[in-house]
Amino acid sequence: MSKSDPFWDKKAEGYSQSPISDEESYKRKLLETQKLFSSGMRILEFGCGTGTTAIEHSAHVQHIDALDISEKMLEIGRRKAIAANVDNINFSRGTLTEFNAGSESLDAVLGLNVIHLLPNRGETLREVARILKPGGIFVSSTGCLGNSYLRFLKLLAPIGKLLGLMPDIFIMSETQLIDELKNAGFAIETQWHHGMDDISVFVIARKPHH
Ligand SMILES: C[S@@+](CC[C@H](N)C(=O)[O-])C[C@H]1O[C@@H](n2cnc3c(N)ncnc32)[C@H](O)[C@@H]1O
């Protein structure tokens, strides 16, 4: 398995202290997701960060595998789960493909604010489709800069990365993301956006029954 990611390790403590930027949209996402959960479900979140959302969802499902490439993020997540008396989240380091969950073993997969960071987006979306049970859901929230003036951030990315200020980002439009989800076999059930220039795209996509 790859080493803990130094960029996100450095960010972890600050990330865990920073307030949620759009509380209203965050709550709406939690509610729309939790409406689809039931107490026997086994779910997985990749790119879980410091576990805030996994902890929010923990009472609504049976078990959560929470993955991240940063050991520091996971350490904070484990600490927060203990403080919240939550014992059904297993935090482990790695990417979704490294985790290699069983085929059709999960009721839901979450990838929140992480898809634009994936160098292997197509492979990851196919992996989500493989590990979900038929009828299972993929919940994602993604910064889609493709049609926004913010796409020019990409020009700053090499300098930002060199200075340790930015991670690698992969720019796509909302339409491109939706097409890629459909190509991976998903049916889109919920889709809305919010935030600066509407770049944050929330999607609930379902793997069809056979
Ligand atoms: C912007 S943070 C989002 C954290 C959390 N999902 C949230 O919404 O607050 C991105 C997280 O994804 C993790 N990450 C980046 N690339 C990843 C990958 N390929 N696989 C798993 N986690 C990744 C980072 O370590 C970081 O914790």
The ligand as a MOL file (V3000), in Angstrom:
LIG
                    3D

  0  0  0     0  0            999 V3000
M  V30 BEGIN CTAB
M  V30 COUNTS 27 29 0 0 0
M  V30 BEGIN ATOM
M  V30 1 C -11.1380 17.6950 0.6640 0
M  V30 2 S -10.8540 16.3600 1.7880 0 CHG=1
M  V30 3 C -12.5240 15.7510 2.0210 0
M  V30 4 C -12.7040 14.9870 3.3050 0
M  V30 5 C -14.1400 14.5760 3.6140 0
M  V30 6 N -14.6270 13.6120 2.6500 0
M  V30 7 C -15.0440 15.7760 3.6470 0
M  V30 8 O -15.9580 15.8780 2.8230 0
M  V30 9 O -14.8330 16.6280 4.5360 0 CHG=-1
M  V30 10 C -10.1850 15.1310 0.7340 0
M  V30 11 C -9.7600 13.8790 1.4870 0
M  V30 12 O -9.5440 12.8570 0.5400 0
M  V30 13 C -8.3570 12.1700 0.8460 0
M  V30 14 N -7.8860 11.6080 -0.4250 0
M  V30 15 C -7.2910 12.2420 -1.4680 0
M  V30 16 N -7.0760 11.3920 -2.4810 0
M  V30 17 C -7.5700 10.1820 -2.0650 0
M  V30 18 C -7.6430 8.8870 -2.6470 0
M  V30 19 N -7.1620 8.6420 -3.8680 0
M  V30 20 N -8.2020 7.8840 -1.9450 0
M  V30 21 C -8.6890 8.0990 -0.6800 0
M  V30 22 N -8.6300 9.2940 -0.0690 0
M  V30 23 C -8.0800 10.3320 -0.7520 0
M  V30 24 C -7.4620 13.2080 1.4810 0
M  V30 25 O -6.4890 12.6290 2.3130 0
M  V30 26 C -8.4710 14.0320 2.2710 0
M  V30 27 O -8.6650 13.5280 3.5670 0
M  V30 END ATOM
M  V30 BEGIN BOND
M  V30 1 1 1 2
M  V30 2 1 2 3
M  V30 3 1 2 10
M  V30 4 1 3 4
M  V30 5 1 4 5
M  V30 6 1 5 6
M  V30 7 1 5 7
M  V30 8 2 7 8
M  V30 9 1 7 9
M  V30 10 1 10 11
M  V30 11 1 11 12
M  V30 12 1 11 26
M  V30 13 1 12 13
M  V30 14 1 13 14
M  V30 15 1 13 24
M  V30 16 1 14 15
M  V30 17 1 14 23
M  V30 18 2 15 16
M  V30 19 1 16 17
M  V30 20 1 17 18
M  V30 21 2 17 23
M  V30 22 1 18 19
M  V30 23 2 18 20
M  V30 24 1 20 21
M  V30 25 2 21 22
M  V30 26 1 22 23
M  V30 27 1 24 25
M  V30 28 1 24 26
M  V30 29 1 26 27
M  V30 END BOND
M  V30 END CTAB
M  END
